[in-house]
Amino acid sequence: MFKYSHDRSLLILSKVTLDRRNRSLCKSTRPEFCSGIIVNQSAVNDSGVHRGIDEGKGSTADDHEAKQKLSTKANEVAVVRANKIGLTKEQLERYAKDPYWIRIRLALVVTFWIVWIAMFVAAVAIVVLSPKCPDKPPRLWWQKRLCYQIWTPGFADSDNDGVGDLKGIKSKLLELSRIGIQTIRPSGILQNAGVGFEDITSHVKIDPRVGSLQDFDDLVGATHSRGMHVVLDLPVVTSINHPWFVKYSESAAGYSGFYNIASHFRNTTAPSVRELFTVSEGNKSFIPSKRSEKVALLNLEDSGVQTELANALSFWADHGVDGFFLTGASLFQELVNSTTLFAKLRSAAYEKKESMGLFSTIHDTERQLELRELLVGEQGLHSVSFERLTNVRSNCTGSCFLDIINAEQVVRVSSLSTLCFFMQISNFDSGTLAYRMGDRALAEAALLVFMMLPGSLGLMYGEELGVTAPNVHLMCWNGQERSWSSQHNRVMEVSVSPECATQSFEAQLKADTSYLKVFTQLAKLRDRAEAFLYGTMRLSLSKQGCLIIWRESITMTPNFVLLANMKVGNCSIALEDEVRLQNASEVSVNVMTNNLISRGQFKIRQPITIGTQKTLELQAYEAVILKYT
């Protein structure tokens, strides 16, 4: 017991001595920081020790452990006290009231706010005084869309009766929207008396073979729900079984002038116009048709005809149609100087919807530019397309494409704020590009060229697959389609493209690379890139005859340039001297034809270093679109 008490007393004494030594050291070195050091009274509480001794609690092992803990704790307290530095509250208050430090703080606050305000003013000045980006010109829906013409009886059959229908089109809207189609033009749906669905007998009724008016309303609603538009054919020719023609033949009151127009063409100097007509039965004019024996051309100067067509337009506008294509209008360009039909149709359209579009086609004649200006300007059509693009054949090389595009005055119009182009790549009379070119690779290169053009492009169904279809045909959805015959007064054969079994929609969609996937890339590029929506266009030929087309944005977004070899031999293009990419900071591959993909020279989104790669080599019928900034 005595030894325990003696050891504990020595320990306490050593702690007290250590504490006094630390205090003495603190005062001798930095006395101003010693005010916070206080002896830990709990460490030297004699009463606690004596109570433990008196009570006789604990053992020798416990005492040894307690000594160690107490020693460690005392050392920690000493270190913390020795390291405690800083100003006291009294010292801080003295400096806070010091006039010198007050002036320093005030100067710093004032300087901060002056610098901040100066930076803000400079930022505002940069925004106000810097050159503004040009305003994006307004674009209506039809000025930036692909218009997809569908021959309804051969597109998609929903009830397996052998004839495609409106419900079938509705069932394929998802597939069309996925490949970039934004406007559909279902043809062959008006009530008609022929197997070719061209002998129109009513301008306001749906042919029961393709569906009902309710089916049409459902199709329009489903199309609009996907952000797509519907363009309807408004024929200016009718069947000889049309009620108008019947009344005209009977000399009924009000119908005597509906078809009396043969005299307008008897003395015309345009052979292409004279050859289109066969005049029989006195003064009645008939037009030969590929899918009909003959159809009658309306007299567009007759006020009764104008009223009937305007009423038909209003009827379909009430059912949600977004635009109208005047079919057969290319046959009467000699009449546009005097007729007031188009202005009347436009007035009727504007009563329903200001964004409604009116379109037509003009035959390739010497007066076509003059006629287009007249039709779009005075007569009120929104756009008139020529048939030059649909007449392109396999013998058209780079210089040929250059001449056609220049003749269309595309470059001039692409720089204008109001874009009035609606150009057709293919239609039911011309057939697909692959059919006209005779080679899928050449057709694909031509597709890239046409997709670089501004405005809206019209194309027939099957164009996205690259099938060789001469005119109307069965759409290749899964390769299981078979040819069929339709008999309605006479027999009409509807064939399937020879590539349908291997190049169907489903097969190309599943393939790693295909004509359809290149088409989809092009369609989405046209729909999203501002260089295509609002930009300008330039074109040129390389020294070796390759076609070069630039689409340049008016803002800071990327630009695009097409390099296309439309000839049999190879072509080398200088990227700096001919494509003028020496100042481009970034250049990459954006879209290319399948034959260039299979060659493995480039990959999509592959960067191109202009300083390293001086030229770009293209083999026969290869084309590539580069993106650059």
MIZAPA-363271 format. One record per residue: x, y, z of N, C-alpha, C, O in turn; residue in one letter. Coordinates in steps of 0.1 Angstrom, whole numbers, plus 5000, padded with zeros to 4 digits. Example, Ala and Ser with C-alpha at 12.3 -4.5 7.8 and 13.67 -1.06 7.14 Angstrom:
2
513249435078512349555078513249675078514249675085a
512849785071513749895071512950005079513450115080s
***
This chain:
629
500849885000500050005000500850125000500550224993m
501950135008502850245009503550274995503650384991f
504050164989504650174976503750234965504150314957k
502450194965501550244956501350394958501350464948y
501150424970500950574973502150654969501950764964s
503350604972504550674969504750694954505050804949h
504450594946504550604931503550704926503950784917d
502350694930501350794925501750934929501451024921r
502250954940502651094944503851144936503851254932s
504751054932505851094923505351134910505851224903l
504351054905503851074892503151214891503351294882l
502351244901501651374901502651484902502451584895i
503651464910504651574912505451594898505751704895l
505651494891506351504878505451584868505951664860s
504151554868503251624859503251774862503251854853k
503151804875503051944879504352014875504352124870v
505451944877506752004873506852024858507252134854t
506351934850506351944836505452064831505852144823l
504352074838503452184834504052314838503952414830d
504752324849505352454853506552484843506752604840r
507252384839508352404830507852454816508452544810r
506752394811506152444799505752594800505852664790n
505052624811504652764813505852854814505752964808r
506852814820508052894821508652914808509153024804s
508752804800509352814786508552904777509052984769l
507152904778506352984770506553124773506553214764c
506653164786506753304790508153354786508253474782k
509153274786510453324782510653344767511453424763s
509853274759509953284744508853374738509253474732t
507653344740506553424734505453444745504453384745r
505753534754504853554766503453594761502453574769p
503253664749501953704746501053594742499853614742e
501553474740500753354736500553264748500053144745f
500853294759500753204771499553224779499353154789c
498753314776497553344784496553224784495753214793s
496653144774495653034773496052914779495352814780g
497352904785497852784791497352774805497652864813i
496652674809496152654822496552514826496452414819i
496952504838497252374844496052284845494952334850v
496152164840495052074840494852024855495551934860n
493852084861493652054876493251904877493451844888q
492551854867492151714869493251624869493151514875s
494451664863495551574863496251574876497051484879a
496051674884496751684897495751694909496051754919v
494651634907493651634917494051534928493851414927n
494551594939495051504950493951434957494051324962d
492851504957491751444964491351314958490951214965s
491351314944490951184937491951074940491550964943g
493251114941494251014943494150964957494150844960v
493951054967493851014981492650934983492650844991h
491550974975490350884977490650744973490250644979r
491350734961491650594956492550524966492350404968g
493450594973494350524982493550484994493750375000i
492750584999491950555011491050435009490750355018d
490450444997489450334995490050204992489450094994e
491450204989492150074986491650004974491749884973g
491250084964490750014952491850004942492750084942k
491749914932492749894922493849794926493949754937g
494549754916495649664918496949714912496849824905s
497949644913499249694908499249704893499749804887t
498649604886498549614871497649724867497949794857a
496549754874495749864871496449994873496350094865d
497250004883497950124886498950154875499150264871d
499650054870500650074859499950124846500450214840h
498750064843498050104831497550254833497650334824e
497050284845496650424847497750514846497650634841a
498950484850500150564849500450594834500650714830k
500350494826500650514812499650604805500050694798q
498350584808497350674802497450814806497350904798k
497750834819497950964825499151034819499051154816l
500150964817501451024811501151064796501551174792s
500450974789500151004775499251124774499551214765t
498251134782497351244781498051374785497751484779k
498851364795499651494799500551544788500651664785a
501151454781502051494770501251554758501651654753n
500051494755499251554745498751694748498751774739e
498351714760497951844765499051944764498852054759v
500251904767501351994767501652034752502052144750a
501651934743501951964729500852064723501252154716v
499552034726498552124721498752264726498552354718v
499052274739499252414744500452484739500352604736r
501452404736502652464731502452504716503052604712a
501552434708501352474694500252574692500052614681n
499552614702498452714701499052844699499652904707k
498752904686499253034682498153114676497053064674i
498353244674497353334668497153454677497653474688g
496353554671496053674679494853654688493953574686l
494953724699493853714709492753804704492853884695t
491653804711490453884708490854024710490454114702k
491554064720491954204723492854254712492654374708e
493754174707494654214696493854234683494154334676q
492954144680492154164668491354284668491254364658l
490754314680489954434681490754564679490354664674e
492054554684492954674683493254694668493354814664r
493554594660493854604646492654644638492754724629y
491454604642490254634635489954784636489354844627a
490354844647490154994649491255074645491255204645k
492355014640493455084635493155164622492755094613d
493355294621493055374609493755324597493255324586p
494955274599495755234587495155114581494955104568y
494755014589494154894583492754914578492254854569w
492055014584490755054579490855104564490055064556i
491855194562492055244549492455134539492055134527r
493255034543493654924534492454844530492254814518i
491654814540490454734537489454804527488954744518r
489254934530488455014522488955024507488155014498l
490255034506490855044493490654914485490454914473a
490854804492490654674485489254654481488954594470l
488254684489486854674485486454754473485854714464v
486954884473486654974462487354924449486754924439v
488554874450489254814439488554694433488454684421t
488054614441487354494437486054534429485854474418f
485254624434484054664427484354734414483654724404w
485454814414485854884401486154784390485754794379i
487054684394487454584384486254504380486154474368v
485354464389484154384385483254464376482854404366w
482954594378482154674370482854684356482154684346i
484154704356484854724343484754604335484554604323a
484854484341484754354333483354344328483154294317m
482354374336480954364331480654464319480054414310f
481154584320480954674309481654624297481154644286v
482954574299483654524287482954404280482854394268a
482354314288481554204283480354254275480054204264a
479654354280478454404273478954474260478254454250v
480054544261480554614249480954514238480654534226a
481554404242481954294232480654244225480654224213i
479654214233478354154228477754254218477254224208v
477754384222477054484214477754524202477154534191v
479054534203479854584192480454474182480854514171l
480354354187480854244178479954224166478754244168s
480454174155479554154143478554044146478853944152p
477354074142476253984145476153874134476453904122k
475753754138475553654128474353684120473353744125c
474353654107473153684099471953614104471953504109p
470753684103469553614107469253504098469453504086d
468753394104468353274096467053314088466053354093k
467153294075465953324067464853234070465053114074p
463553284069462453194073462353084063462553094051p
461952964068461752854060460452784063460152754075r
459552774053458352694055458652544055459752504051l
457652464059457952324060458352264047459252174047w
457752304036458052244023459352284018459852224008w
459952394023461252444018462452364023463552384019q
462252264032463352194037463052044039463651984048k
462051994032461651854034461851764022461951814011r
461951634024461851544014460451494012459751454021l
459951514000458551473997458551333990459151313979c
457951243996457951103992456651063985455651043992y
456751043972455551013964455350863964456150783961q
454050833968453650693970452550653960451550723959i
452750553952451650493944450950403954451350283956w
449850443959449150383970448850233967449050143976t
448350203955447950063953449149963953448949843955p
450350013952451449923952452449933964453549883964g
451950013974452950043985452849943996453749874000f
451649934003451549844014450049804015449149884016a
449849674015448449614015448149564029448749474035d
447149634036446849604050445849484051445849414061s
445049454040444049354041444249234032443449154030d
445449234025445849124017444849094005444548984002n
444249204000443349183989444049203975443349213965d
445349223976446149243963446349393959447049413950g
445749483967445849623963446249703976445649683987v
447349783975447749863986446649963990445850003982g
446750014002445650104007446150204017447350204020d
445250294021445650404030446050344044446950404050l
445450244048445850174061447250124060447950124070k
447550074048448950024047449950124048451050104054g
449650244042450650354043450750394058451850424063i
449650404065449650444079450550344087451250384096k
450450214084451250114091452750124089453550074096s
453150204078454550214075455150354078456250384075k
454350434085454850574088456050574097456950654096l
456150474107457250464116458550444108459550504110l
458450344098459650314090460050434082461250464080e
459150504076459450624068460050734076461050804072l
459550764088460050864097461550834101462350924103s
461750704103463150664108464150684097465350704100r
463850684084464850704074464850844069465550874059i
464150934076464251074073463151134064463351244059g
462151054060461051114052460151204061459751164072i
459951324056459151414064457851454058456951514064q
457651424045456351454038456051344029456851284022t
454751294029454351194021453351244011452551344014i
453351193999452451233988451751113983452151053973r
450651063989449950943984449150973972448251053971p
449550903961448950923948448050803945448150703952s
447150823935446250713932445150683942444750563943g
444750783949443750753960442350813956441350783962i
442350913947441050973943440250873935440750783928l
438950883936438050793929438350793914438350903908q
438450683908438850673894438250553887437750463894n
438250553874437550443866438550353860438150263852a
439850363862440850283855441650193865441650223877g
442250103859443150013867444450083871445050053881v
444750183863445950263867445750373877446750443880g
444550383882444250483892444550623887444950713896f
444450653874444750783869443450843863443450963860e
442550763860441250813853440350873864439450803868d
440550993868439851053879438451073876438051143866i
437551033884436051053883435551143894434351173893t
436351173904435851263914437151323921438051253923s
437051453923438151523930437951533945438851583952h
436851483950436651493965436251353971435651353982v
436451243964436151113969437351023969438151033960k
437450933979438450833979438050713971436850663973i
438950653963438650533956438450413966439250393975d
437250343966437050243976438050133976438150053986p
438750113965439850003965440950033974441649943978r
441150163978442350193987441850244000442650264009v
440550254003440050284016438950384015438250404005g
438650444027437550534028438050674032439250694035s
437150774033437550904038437950904052438850974056l
437350814060437850804074439250744075440050784083q
439550654066440950594065441950714062443050714067d
441450794053442350914049442551004061443651044064f
441451034068441551124080442551054090443251124097d
442450924092443250854102444750864097445650884106d
444950854084446350864079446951004081448051014086l
446151104079446551244081446851274095447851334099v
445951224104446251244118447451174123448251234131g
447651054119448850974123450151044117451151044124a
450051094105451251164099451551284107452751314109t
450551364110450851494117451351464131452151544137h
450951354137451451324151452851294151453551294162s
453451254140454951234139455651354133456851344130r
454951464133455651584128455851584113456651654107g
455151504105455251494091454051564084453151604091m
454151584071453151654064452551564052453151464048h
451451604047450751534037450551624025449951734027v
450951584013450651654001449751573992450051453991v
448751623986447751553979447851603964448051713961l
447651503955447551543941446251603938445151563942d
446251713931445051783926445151783911445751873905l
444451683904444651663890443951783882442851823886p
444551823871443851913862443551843849443251903839v
443551713850443051623839442051523846442151503858v
441051483838440051393844439851273834440251273823t
439151173839438651063831437551113822436851213825s
437351053810436251083802434951033808433851063803i
435050963819433950913827433551003838432650983846n
434351113840434151213851432751283848432451313837h
432051303859430751373857430851503850429951543842p
431951573852432151703845432251683829431651753822w
432951573826433151553811431851503805431451533794f
431051423813429851373808428851493806428151493795v
428851583815427951703813428451793802427651853794k
429751793801430351873790429951813776429551883767y
430051683775429651613763428151633760427751633748s
427351643770425951663768425551813767424451843765e
426651893767426452043765425452093776424652183774s
425652043788424852093799425252233803426352273800a
424252303808424552443812425652453822425652383832a
426552553819427652573828428852493826429952513832g
428852393817429952303815430452303801431352223797y
429952393793430352403779431752443777432352403766s
432352503786433752543785434752473793435952503794g
434352363799435152283808436352223801437452213807f
436152173789437252103782437552163768438252103760y
436952273765437052323751438352403750438352533750n
439552333749440852403748441752353737442852393737i
441252273728442052213718442652323709443852313704a
441952433707442452543698443752603704444452663696s
443952593716445152663722446452583718447552643718h
446252463713447452383710447652363695448652303691f
446652393687446752363673447852433666448452383656r
448052553670449052643663450352663671451152743668n
450552583682451752603690452952553683452952463674t
454052623686455352593679456152493687457252453683t
455652453699456452353707456052213703454952173706a
456952143697456652003693456351913705455451823704p
457051933716456751853728455351873733454851783740s
454751993731453452013735452451953725451451883729v
452651973712451751913702451651763703450551703701r
452751703705452851553705452051493717451751373717e
451751573727451151523739449651503737448951433745l
449051563726447651563724447151493712447851493701f
446051433713445351383701443951443701443251423711t
443651513691442351583691441351503683441651463672v
440251473689439251393683437851443687437751533696s
436851393681435451433684435251583684434851643694e
435651643673435451793672436551863680437751863676g
436151933690437152023697437551963711438052033719n
437351833713437651773726439151723725439551653716k
439851753736441251723737441551603746440951593757s
442351513742442651393750444151383751444951413742f
444651323762446051313765446351163767445751103775i
447251113759447650973762448350953775449051043780p
448050843782448650823795449250683796448750593789s
450250663804450950533805450050433812450150313810k
449150483821448250393828446750413825445950373833r
446550473814445150503810445050513795446050553789s
443950483789443750493775443850643771444550673762e
443150723778443150873775442450943787441450893792k
442951063790442351143800442151283793442851323784v
441151353798440751483792441351603800441351593813a
441951693793442551813800441551923802440851963793l
441451973815440452073818440952213812442052233810l
439952293809440152423805440352513817439352553823n
441552543820441852613833441452763832441552833842l
441052813821440652953820439152963823438653073824e
438452853823437052853826436752883841437352823849d
435852973843435653013857434952903865435152883877s
434152823858433552703865434552603869434552543880g
435552573860436652483864437452533876437752463885v
437752663876438552723887437752713900438352683910q
436452733899435652723911435652583916435752553928t
435452483907435452343912436752303918436752233928e
437852333912439152303917439452373930439952313940l
439052493932439152563944438352503955438752493967a
437152453952436252393962436852253966436852223978n
437452183956438152063960439352083969439552013979a
440152193966441252223975440752253989441352213999l
439652333990439152364003438652244011438852234023s
438052154003437552024009438651944016438551904027f
439751924008440851844014441651924024442251864033w
441652054023442352134034441552124047442252114058a
440252114046439452084059439751954065439551924076d
440351864057440651724061442151714065442651604067h
442851834066444151834071445251824062446451814066g
445051834049446051824039446951954040446352064041v
448251944039449152054040449552114027450052234027d
449452054016449852104003449252023992448751913994g
449352083980448752023968449752023956450452123954f
449751913949450651903937449651903925448951803924f
449752003917448852003905449451913894450351943887l
448851793894449351693884448651723870447551763869t
449551703860449051733847449351883843449151923831g
449851963853450052103850451252123840451252223834a
452152023839453252043830452752033816453552063807s
451552003813451051983800450452123794450152123783l
450352223803449652343798450552463800449952573804f
451852463799452652583801452352693791452552803794q
451752653780451352763770450152843775449852953769e
449552803786448352873791448652963802447753043806l
449752963808449953023821450053173820449953243830v
450153233808450153373806448753433808448653553812n
447753363807446453413808445553363819444653433824s
445853243824444953183834445153243847446253293851t
444053253855444053303868443753193879443553223890t
443953063874443652953883444452953895443952943906l
445852973893446752953904446553053915446553023927f
446253173911445953283921444753253929444653273941a
443753193922442453163929442753043938442153043949k
443552943934443852833943444552883955444352833966l
445552973953446353013964445453093974445653083986r
444553173969443653243978442753153986442553173998s
442253043980441552943987442352873997441852844008a
443652843994444552784003444752864016444752824027a
445052994013445353084024444153104034444353134046y
442953094029441853094037441852984048441252994059e
442452874044442552764053443752754062443752734074k
444952784055446152774062447252854054447452824042k
447952944061448853024054450152954050450852984040e
450452844057451652764053451352654043452252584040s
450152654037449852554027450652574014450852694010m
451152474008451952483996451252433984450452343984g
451552503973451052463960452152443950453052533949l
452252323944453352293936452952233922451852193920f
453852243913453552193899454952163892455952183898s
454852113880455952073872455852133858454752143853t
456952173853457052233839457952143831458952103835i
457552113818458352043809459652113806459652243807h
460652043802461952103798461752183785461852123774d
461552313786461452393774462352513775462852543786t
462452593764463252713765462652823773463452903778e
461352813776460752923783460552883798459852953805r
461152773803460852723816461152823827460452833837q
462352893826462752993836461753103836461353153847l
461353153825460353253824459053213830458353283837e
458653093826457353043831457353023846456353043853l
458452973852458552953866458453093873457753103884r
459153193868459053323875457553373874457153433884e
456853343863455553393862454553313872453753373878l
454753183872453853093880454153123895453153133903l
455353133899455653163913455353303917454953333929v
455553393908455353533911453853573910453153593920g
453453603897452153653895451053553898449953583903e
451253423894450153333894449953273908448853213911q
450953273917450753233931451153103935450853063946g
451753023926452352893930453552913940454253013938l
453652823949454852833958456152783952457152843954h
456052683943457252633937456852553924455852483924s
457752563915457552493902458852423899459852483899v
458752293897459952213894460052183879458952173872s
461252173874461452123860461651973860461851913870f
461651923847461851783846463351743842463651633838e
464251843844465651813840466251703849466851613844r
465951713862466551613871466051473869466751373870l
464751463865464151333862464651283849464351163846t
465251363841465751323828467251283828467751243818n
467851293839469251253840469451103838468751023843v
470451073829470750933825472150903828472950983833r
472550783825473850733828475050803821476150803825s
474650873810475750943802476051083808476851163803n
475351113819475551243826476751243835476751173845c
477851303832479051313840479051433849478051503850t
480251463855480351573864479951703857479251793862g
480451733845480151853837478751863834478151973833s
478051743831476651743828475851783840474951863839c
476151733852475451773864475651923867474751993871f
476851973864477152113866476252203857475752303862l
476152163845475252233836473852233840473152333839d
473352123844471952103848471652193860470652263861i
472552193870472352263882472452413879471652493885i
473352453871473452593867472252643859471752753861n
471752553851470552583843469252603852468452683849a
469252533863468152543872468252673881467352703888e
469452743880469752863888469652833903469152923910q
470052713907470052673921470952763929470652803940v
472152793924473152873931472553003934472753053946v
471953073924471453203927470353203937470253283946r
469353113936468253103945468653063959467953103968v
469652983960470052933973470553043982470553033994s
470953153976471453273984470353363987470653463994s
469153343982468053433985467353393998467453284002l
466653494004466053464017464753384015464353304024s
464153394003462953314000463353203990463753233979t
463253083995463652963987462452903980461452873987l
462452893967461252853960461452723952460852713941c
462352643956462652523949461952403954461952373966f
461352323945460752193948461152113936460452103926f
462252043938462851963926462651813928462751763939m
462251753917461951613917463151533912463651553901q
463551433920464651343916464051233907464751193897i
462851183911462251073903460751083905460251143915s
460051033895458551023896458150893889458950823884n
456850883888456250763882456550753867456550633861f
456750863860457050853846458550833843458850773833d
459450883852460850873849461450743854462450693849s
460850693865461450573872462550623882462850743882g
463150523889464050553899465450593893465650563881t
466350643901467650673896468450553891469050553881l
468250443899468950323895468450273882469250213874a
467150283879466650243866467250333855467650283845y
467250463857467750553846469250543845469750563833r
469950523855471450523855471950383850473050373844m
471150283852471550143848472650083857473149983854g
472950153868474050103877473750163891473550283893d
473650073901473350113915474450213920474150303927r
475650183917476750263923476650403917476850503924a
476450413904476250543898475050613903475050743905l
473950543905472750603910473050653925472450763928a
473750583932474050633946474950753946474650843954e
475850763937476650883936475851003931475951113936a
474850983922473951083918473051123929472651243930a
472651033938471851063949472551163958471851253963l
473851143961474551233969474551373963474551473970l
474751373950474751503943473451573945473351693948v
472351513942470951573943470651613958470051713960f
471151533967470851563981471551693986471251743996m
472551733979473251853982472551983977472852093981m
471451963969470752083964469852143975469352073983l
469652273974468752333984467352313981466952263971p
466452353991465052343989464552203992465252123998g
463352173987462652043989462851953977462852003966s
463051833980463251733969462151633969461751583979l
461651603957460651503956461151373950461951383940g
460751263955461251133950460151033951459351043960l
460250933943459250823943459650713953460850703956m
458650643957458950533966459850433960459750403948y
460750373967461750273962463050343959464050273957g
463050473958464350543955465250523967466550523964e
464750513979465650493990466350353990467350333998e
465850263983466350123982467350113970468150013970l
467350203961468150193949467650083940468550013933g
466350053939465849953930465650003916465450123915v
465749923906465549963892464049943889463649853883t
463350053892461850053889461550153878461850273880a
461050113867460750203856459650293859459550413854p
458650253867457550333870456850283883457550243892n
455550273883454950213895455250073896455449993886v
455450023909455849893912455349853926454849933933h
455649733929455349693943456549723952457649693948l
456249793963457349823972457949703978457249613982m
459349703979460049583985460149604000461149664004c
459249544008459449554022460249444028461149464036w
459849324024460549204030461149104020461649004024n
461049134007461449043997460548933993460848853985g
459348934000458348823997457348873987456348793984q
457448993982456349043973456348973959457448923955e
455248963954455048893941454248983931453349053936r
454548973919453849053909452349013909451948903912s
451449113906450049093906449449173894450049263889w
448249133890447449193880446249253886445549193894s
445849373881444649433885443749443873444149493862s
442449403874441549413863440349503866439549463875q
440249613860439149703862438949773848439549873845h
438049713840437849753826438949693817438649653806n
440149683822441249623815442249573825442249613836r
443249503820444249443829445449533830445949593820v
445949543842447149623845448149533853447849483863m
449349523847450349443854451149533863451649633859e
451349483875452249553885453349463889453149353894v
454549503886455749413887456549443900456249543907s
457449353903458349373914459749393909460149323899v
460449483915461849503910462649373911462549303921s
463549353902464449233902465249223914465649113918p
465649333921466549333933465749313945466349303956e
464449303944463549303956463949193966463849213978c
464249073961464548963970465748983979465848933990a
466749053974468049073981468149213986468949243996t
467449313981467649453985466349513991465949623988q
465649433998464349474004464649574015465749594020s
463649644020463749744031464349674043465249724049f
463749564047464149494059465649444058466449454067e
466049394046467349344045468349454045469449444052a
468049564039469049674039469149744053470149794057q
467949744060467949804073468849724083469449774092l
468949594081469749504090471149504086472049464094k
471449534074472849524069473749634075473249734079a
475049604076475949704082476049824073476049934078d
476149804060476149914051475149884040475049764036t
474449984035473449964024473150094018473350204023s
472450084006471950203999470950274008471050404009y
470150204015469150264024469750344035469350454039l
470850294041471550364052472250484047472250584055k
472750484035473350604030472250714027472450824030v
471150664022469950754020469550814034469250934034f
469450734044469050784057470050884062469550994068t
471250864061472250964066472151094058472151204065q
471851084045471651214037470451284041470451404043l
469351214043468051274047468151344060467651454062a
468751274070468851344083469851454083469651554091k
470851444075471851564074471151684068471351794073l
470251664058469551774052468551834062468251954062r
468051754071467051794080467551864092466951944099d
468851844096469451894108470551994106470652094114r
471351984096472452074094472052214089471352224079a
472452314096472052454092472652494078472052574071e
473752434075474352464061473352414050473352474040a
472552314053471552274043470252344044469552374034f
469852384056468652444059468652594055467652644049l
469752664058469852804056471052854048471152974044y
471952764045473252804039473152824024472152814018g
474352874019474452894005475152773998475552684005t
475252783985475752673977476752723966476452823960m
477852653965478752683954479152543947479052443954r
479552553935479852423928480952453918481052563913l
481752343915482852363906483252223901482752123906s
484152223891484752093886486152093889486852193888l
486651973893488151963895488851953882488151943871s
490151953882490951953869490651823862490751813850k
490351713870490151583863488651553861488251443858q
487751653863486351633860485451593871484351553868g
485951583883485151553895484251663899484751783898c
483051643903482151743907482351783922482551693930l
482451913925482651963939481452053942481252153935i
480752033953479652113957479852153972479952063980i
479852283975479952323988478652373993477852433986w
478252334006477152394013477652464025478152394034r
477652594026478252674036477252744045476252804040e
477352724058476452784067476652934068477752984067s
475553004071475653154074475953184088476253294092i
476053074097476353094111477753024113478452994104t
478052994126479252934129479252774129480152714134m
478152724124478052574124478852514113479352594104t
479052384113479952324103479452344088478252364086p
480352334079480152344065480352204059480952114065n
479852184047480052054040480452074026480052164019f
481151974021481551974007481451834001481951734007v
480851823989480751693982481851683972482051773964l
482451563971483351533960482851403954482651303960l
482551413941481851303934482551273920482751373912a
482851153918483351103905482251033898481950923901n
481751103888480651053880481050983867480250953858m
482350953866482850893853483450753856483550713868k
483850683846484350553847485750553853486050463862v
486650643849488050643853488150693867487250743873g
489450693873489750743886489850893885489950953874n
489750953897489851103898490651143910490351093921c
491551233909492351283920492051423923492051513913s
491651463935491251603938492151653949492451593959i
492651773946493651843955492751913966491952003963a
492951873978492151923989492452073992491552143997l
493652113990493952253992493652343980492952443982e
494152313969494052393957492652393951492152493947d
491952273951490652263944489452263954488452323951e
489652203965488552203975488652323985487752353991v
489852383986490152503994489852474008489152554015r
490452374013490352334027491552374035491752324047l
492452454030493752474037493552554050494352544059q
492452634051492152714063491252644072490852704083n
490752524069489852454078490552404090491652344089a
489952424102490652374114490352224116491252154122s
489152174112488852034114488151984101487152054096e
488551874096487951814084487751664088488651594093v
486551614085486251474087485251414077484551494070s
485251284075484351224066482951214072482751164083v
481951254064480551254070479651154063479051074071n
479651144050478851044043479651004031480351084024v
479550874027480150824015479450714009478650644016m
479650683996478950583989479450443994480550434000t
478650343991478950213996480250153990480950083996n
480450183977481650133971482950193977483950123977n
482850313982483950373989484150314003485250304008l
483050284009483050224022483650084021484550054029i
483250004011483849874009485349874006486049774009s
485749974000487149983997488050014009489249984009r
487450064020488150074033489150184034489950194043g
489050284024489950394024489650494036490550544042q
488350504038487950594049486850534058486250434054f
486650594069485650554078484850674082485350784082k
483550654085482650764089483250834101483650764111i
483250964101483851054112485351044113485951094123r
485950984103487450984103487951124100487651184090q
488851174109489451304107490451294095491151194093p
490551404088491551424077492451534079491951654081i
493751514080494751624082495151674068495751604060t
494751794065494951854052496451874049496851844038i
497151914059498651924056499351794053500251794045g
498851684058499351554056498851494043499551444035t
497551494041496851434030496551554020495751634022q
497351554009497251653999496151633989495451733985k
495851513986494851483976493851373981494151303990t
492751363974491751253977491451183964491051243954l
491651053965491550963953490150903953489750833962e
489350923942488050863940488050773928488550813917l
487650653929487450563918486150583911485350673916q
485850503901484550523894483350523902483250433911a
482550623901481250633907481350633923480350593930y
482350683928482550703942482250853946482550943938e
481650873957481351013962481451013977481250913984a
481951133982482051143997481651294001481951383993v
481051304012480751434018481651464030481651384039i
482451564030483351604041482651714049482051804043l
482851704062482451814071483651894076484651834079k
483552024075484752104079484252234087483152284084y
485152274095484952404102486152494101486152604106t
***
